[in-house]
Amino acid sequence: MHVLRRETSQSSSEKVAGEIAAQIEFLTMTEMTLSSGKVATMSELQDAFESILESNNVENSRVGRKALKQLLLREIPEIEFHAPKRVNESERVSIKKTRDQAIQMAEDQTAIIDSDMKTLFDAAAIIRKSITKCRKWKFTGSLKNLPDENVPAELFSFHRWIIQGPKHELSAGKKCEEVYNRAMALSQTTESLCLTERQVKNKKSDVVRSSSEMPLQLAVGIAVHQAVRSKQLINMLHGFGMSVDYNRILRVEAQIEASVLKRMELNNGLYIPPDVVLGRHVFFCIR
């Protein structure tokens, strides 16, 4: 090998032995690196070769890139050099076999991702269609017992599968109940934030308004307002889709107030909860 022809104070045999050992070490290291699928640059290989030459006691260990490139082309089959995009960058070096494998793996992975994304897109279209078809919930004085007709089964099942997975071995109990509550909360939030076709087509306005009201957002808004009486906090929660807007809270509270006053008029100024029925015994315990 005639890569490193230069004058040296070393004897001819010592020089040849050091250069041969350095070349063998460098070429083996380079081929293993490229065969693993990695891409190296000529500047990295040059620094590595000069370091190996120095470690093998070869004087004047500087080596030109042209000579280095010739060595690599001669000794490593299917090696390829790729021109850089920028002038100040170094050439990249790879092996054709590993490059083709990497490209194939990337294409396969992209195909899998594309297929999964298409499946999610189709699922979203199905769930959105079920949301638009379901019956809208209306506040009638109670925030309990949300009917099934107000929450699509497709939407609820989707969120439940996300939380616990489609395959589960949970027994009946607190964990199942907690999963149900979380899936129902996500379903109500999704349904309240789902835009109507008219909102989607409206290009003149950037304002996004809730298309439907759900008991979760109404209950959160009323509870927070009763606790802190903060308009700013209600509006912030409304912006996150966790509450109805402040004006809606005031209207509902006025509606509740009117309902309470009406019941007081029916009972001579005494408020009796709706669950207390005239003529029905009330049982309770005292400890």
SVG drawing of the C-alpha trace seen along z (x, -y; Angstrom):
<svg xmlns="http://www.w3.org/2000/svg" viewBox="-99 -38 115 48">
<polyline fill="none" stroke="black" stroke-width="0.4" points="0.0,0.0 1.4,-3.4 -0.9,-5.8 1.6,-7.3 4.7,-7.9 6.7,-10.5 10.2,-10.9 10.8,-9.6 13.6,-8.9 12.2,-5.5 13.7,-2.4 11.8,-1.2 10.6,2.0 9.4,0.2 7.5,-2.3 5.8,0.3 4.8,2.4 3.3,-0.7 1.4,-1.9 0.1,1.6 -1.1,2.1 -2.7,-1.4 -4.5,-0.7 -5.8,2.6 -7.1,1.1 -8.7,-1.9 -10.3,0.1 -11.7,2.7 -13.2,0.0 -14.6,-1.9 -16.2,1.1 -17.8,2.2 -19.1,-1.3 -20.6,-1.6 -22.0,1.9 -24.0,1.1 -25.9,-1.4 -24.2,-4.6 -23.1,-7.3 -19.6,-8.9 -18.1,-12.0 -14.7,-12.3 -13.5,-14.7 -14.4,-12.1 -12.6,-9.4 -9.6,-11.6 -9.3,-12.4 -9.7,-8.8 -7.1,-7.6 -4.5,-10.2 -5.1,-9.2 -4.6,-5.5 -1.4,-6.3 -0.1,-8.3 -1.0,-5.4 1.0,-3.0 4.1,-5.3 3.9,-6.5 5.7,-9.8 4.2,-12.6 0.7,-11.1 -1.0,-13.7 -3.0,-12.2 -4.7,-13.9 -8.4,-13.3 -7.7,-12.3 -5.4,-9.6 -7.8,-8.5 -10.6,-8.3 -8.6,-6.2 -7.7,-3.8 -11.4,-3.4 -12.5,-2.8 -9.8,-0.2 -10.3,1.7 -14.1,1.5 -16.6,3.0 -19.7,1.0 -18.5,-2.1 -20.2,-5.3 -19.4,-9.0 -22.2,-11.6 -21.5,-15.2 -22.5,-17.7 -25.3,-20.2 -23.1,-23.0 -19.6,-24.0 -18.1,-24.0 -19.4,-20.5 -17.5,-17.3 -18.5,-14.4 -20.6,-11.7 -19.6,-8.0 -21.9,-5.0 -22.1,-1.4 -24.8,-0.8 -26.2,2.4 -26.8,0.7 -28.1,-2.4 -30.7,-0.4 -31.7,1.4 -32.1,-1.9 -34.2,-3.3 -36.4,-0.2 -36.9,-0.3 -37.8,-4.0 -40.3,-3.3 -41.8,-0.4 -42.1,-2.5 -43.7,-5.3 -46.2,-2.9 -47.2,-1.7 -47.6,-5.2 -49.6,-6.2 -51.9,-3.2 -52.3,-4.0 -53.1,-7.6 -55.6,-6.6 -57.3,-4.3 -57.4,-7.2 -58.8,-9.5 -61.6,-7.1 -62.3,-6.5 -62.5,-10.3 -65.0,-10.7 -67.2,-7.9 -67.1,-9.4 -67.8,-12.9 -70.8,-11.6 -72.2,-9.9 -71.7,-13.2 -73.7,-15.2 -76.5,-12.6 -76.9,-12.3 -79.5,-14.2 -78.3,-17.5 -78.4,-17.7 -80.4,-20.5 -80.3,-21.7 -83.6,-21.0 -82.5,-21.6 -80.4,-18.5 -76.8,-17.6 -77.1,-13.9 -78.0,-10.9 -76.8,-11.9 -78.9,-9.8 -77.1,-7.5 -78.8,-9.2 -76.8,-12.4 -73.3,-10.6 -72.6,-8.5 -71.5,-4.9 -68.7,-5.2 -67.2,-8.3 -67.4,-6.8 -65.9,-3.5 -63.1,-5.2 -62.0,-7.1 -62.4,-4.1 -60.2,-2.0 -57.6,-4.8 -57.5,-4.9 -57.4,-1.2 -56.7,0.4 -59.1,2.5 -58.0,5.6 -58.3,5.6 -58.8,7.9 -60.2,5.4 -62.7,6.8 -65.8,4.9 -65.0,2.4 -63.4,-1.0 -61.0,-0.9 -63.7,-0.1 -65.8,-2.9 -62.9,-5.3 -62.3,-4.4 -66.0,-4.9 -65.9,-8.4 -62.8,-9.5 -64.0,-8.2 -67.4,-10.0 -65.6,-13.2 -63.5,-13.1 -66.5,-12.2 -68.5,-15.2 -65.5,-17.6 -65.0,-16.3 -68.7,-16.6 -68.9,-20.1 -65.9,-21.2 -66.9,-19.5 -67.5,-22.1 -70.6,-22.0 -70.4,-21.9 -71.6,-25.5 -68.7,-26.6 -66.2,-24.7 -67.3,-26.4 -67.4,-29.9 -64.1,-31.4 -64.9,-34.9 -64.6,-34.4 -61.7,-32.9 -63.8,-32.6 -64.4,-29.0 -67.6,-28.5 -68.9,-25.4 -71.5,-23.8 -73.3,-22.0 -73.5,-22.2 -72.7,-19.2 -73.4,-18.7 -69.7,-18.4 -68.7,-21.8 -71.9,-23.4 -71.2,-21.7 -67.6,-22.8 -68.5,-26.4 -71.2,-26.5 -69.0,-24.9 -66.0,-27.2 -68.2,-30.3 -69.8,-29.4 -66.4,-28.8 -64.4,-31.8 -66.9,-34.1 -64.2,-34.9 -65.3,-35.9 -61.6,-35.7 -61.2,-32.1 -64.5,-31.0 -63.4,-32.6 -60.0,-30.9 -61.6,-27.5 -64.0,-28.2 -61.1,-28.9 -59.7,-25.4 -63.1,-23.8 -63.6,-22.9 -66.5,-25.2 -69.3,-27.1 -68.9,-30.8 -69.5,-33.3 -72.7,-34.7 -74.2,-31.2 -73.3,-30.6 -75.2,-33.7 -78.3,-32.7 -78.3,-29.2 -77.9,-30.6 -80.8,-32.9 -82.8,-30.0 -82.0,-28.0 -82.9,-31.0 -86.3,-31.3 -87.0,-27.6 -86.2,-27.9 -88.5,-30.9 -91.3,-29.1 -91.1,-26.1 -91.1,-28.4 -94.3,-30.0 -95.9,-26.6 -94.9,-25.7 -95.8,-29.0 -92.3,-30.5 -90.6,-27.2 -88.2,-25.6 -88.6,-21.9 -86.2,-19.9 -87.8,-18.2 -86.8,-14.8 -89.0,-15.4 -92.6,-14.3 -95.7,-15.2 -97.0,-12.0 -93.9,-10.0 -91.9,-9.1 -88.3,-10.4 -85.9,-8.0 -82.5,-8.9 -80.2,-7.8 -78.4,-9.6 -75.1,-8.5"/>
</svg>
